[in-house]
């Protein structure tokens, strides 16, 4: 396949659905307010220094909040946290409210971002830089704290939640 087609954006989204990923709730707190959003675009950039990347649609209010607050946390969800993933994706199941922090236990990290108790892993970042790419803002954070719980990670593949099963 070479060149572009009129349906390329649709084809791209469909092809990306085939990419399995972890599920994170990215959070921020500060002068711009407290926000959280379920995302699948979180990845490491560097181990020395520890840098983390996350991508968020610029139209989502958390994008401006991360920029103004100067930091964020990526809370990698455990496989039992599907309801939380749906809440912060804006699609909660009854009786929960969208983007409701009261559904889970949180604590303030070293940079005061909301950190999820019982997450599979957590990463707290001070904002290093950001770049606009298409519809999204690409945030790069300096990791100031990281932890792992040992709980199994929640996976996302073909628009479905699941679990990682080793060979």
C-alpha positions in Angstrom: 0.0 0.0 0.0 1.5 3.3 -1.0 0.1 6.8 -1.1 -3.0 8.0 0.8 -6.6 7.1 0.4 -9.7 9.1 1.4 -10.4 6.5 4.2 -6.8 6.6 5.6 -7.9 8.1 9.0 -10.5 5.4 9.5 -8.1 2.7 8.3 -5.4 4.0 10.7 -7.8 4.0 13.7 -8.9 0.4 12.8 -5.3 -0.8 12.5 -4.3 0.9 15.8 -7.1 -1.0 17.5 -5.0 -4.1 16.8 -2.2 -2.8 18.9 -2.5 -4.2 22.4 -1.6 -1.8 25.2 -1.9 -1.2 28.9 -4.6 1.0 30.3 -3.7 4.1 32.4 -5.6 6.8 34.1 -3.6 10.0 33.6 -4.2 12.5 36.4 -3.1 16.1 37.2 -3.9 18.5 40.0 -2.9 22.1 40.7 -3.9 25.6 39.8 -5.9 24.5 36.7 -7.8 21.9 38.7 -8.0 18.2 39.3 -8.5 16.0 36.2 -8.2 12.3 35.2 -8.6 10.6 31.8 -8.2 6.9 30.7 -5.6 6.6 28.0 -3.7 3.8 26.2 -0.9 6.0 24.9 1.6 5.9 27.7 5.2 4.7 27.2 8.7 5.1 28.4 11.1 7.4 26.6 14.3 7.0 28.6 15.6 5.3 31.7 18.4 7.8 32.3 16.9 10.2 33.0 13.6 8.5 33.6 11.2 10.1 31.1 7.6 9.0 30.3 5.4 10.0 27.3 1.6 10.3 27.2 -0.6 11.5 24.4 -4.0 13.3 25.0 -6.4 14.9 22.6 -5.9 18.7 22.8 -9.7 19.2 23.0 -9.9 17.4 26.3 -9.7 19.8 29.3 -7.0 17.7 31.0 -4.6 18.6 28.2 -4.6 22.3 29.1 -4.6 21.4 32.8 -1.5 19.3 32.5 0.3 22.1 30.7 -0.8 24.7 33.3 -0.3 22.4 36.4 3.2 21.5 35.1 2.9 17.8 35.8 0.9 14.5 35.6 0.7 11.0 36.9 0.2 7.8 34.9 -1.6 5.2 36.9 -1.3 1.8 35.1 -4.5 0.0 36.0 -4.8 -3.5 37.4 -7.0 -6.0 35.6 -9.7 -5.6 38.3 -10.1 -1.9 37.6 -12.2 -2.0 34.4 -15.0 0.1 36.1 -12.4 2.8 36.9 -11.2 2.7 33.3 -14.7 3.3 32.1 -15.4 6.1 34.6 -12.3 8.0 33.4 -13.1 7.3 29.7 -16.4 9.1 30.3 -18.5 5.9 29.9 -19.3 4.8 33.4 -21.7 2.1 34.2 -24.6 2.9 36.4 -24.6 4.2 39.2 -21.1 5.8 38.7 -20.5 9.3 37.4 -18.0 10.1 34.7 -14.6 11.3 35.8 -15.5 10.8 39.5 -12.4 10.5 41.7 -14.7 9.2 44.6 -14.9 5.7 43.0 -11.3 4.8 44.1 -8.7 5.5 46.7 -6.2 8.2 45.8 -3.2 9.8 47.5 -1.2 12.9 46.7 2.1 12.1 45.1 5.4 13.9 45.8 4.4 16.5 43.1 0.8 16.5 44.4 -0.8 14.6 41.5 -3.5 12.0 42.2 -1.9 8.6 42.6 -4.2 5.5 42.5 -4.0 3.0 45.4 -3.9 -0.6 44.1 -2.7 0.4 40.6 -0.5 -2.1 38.9 2.1 0.6 38.6 2.3 4.4 39.1 4.5 7.1 37.6 4.5 10.7 38.8 6.0 13.3 36.5 7.0 16.9 36.3 6.3 18.2 32.9 9.5 18.3 30.8 8.0 19.4 27.5 5.0 19.1 25.2 4.5 19.0 21.5 1.4 19.2 19.4 1.0 16.5 16.9 -2.2 16.4 14.8 -5.2 16.3 17.2 -3.1 15.4 20.2 -0.7 16.9 22.7 2.4 14.8 23.4 3.5 15.2 27.0 7.0 14.2 28.1 7.4 14.0 31.9 10.4 13.7 34.1 9.6 10.8 36.4 9.9 11.9 40.0 8.4 8.7 41.6 7.5 5.2 40.4 6.1 2.1 42.0 4.8 -1.3 41.1 2.3 -3.3 43.1 2.7 -6.8 41.5 -1.0 -6.8 40.5 -1.8 -8.0 37.0 -2.1 -5.3 34.4 -5.3 -4.4 32.6 -4.8 -4.7 28.8 -6.7 -3.1 25.9 -7.0 -4.7 22.4 -9.5 -4.3 19.6 -11.6 -2.0 21.8 -11.9 -4.6 24.6 -10.4 -4.9 28.0 -8.6 -8.1 28.8 -5.6 -9.6 30.5 -2.1 -10.5 29.5 -1.6 -14.3 29.2 2.0 -15.4 28.7 2.8 -18.2 26.3 
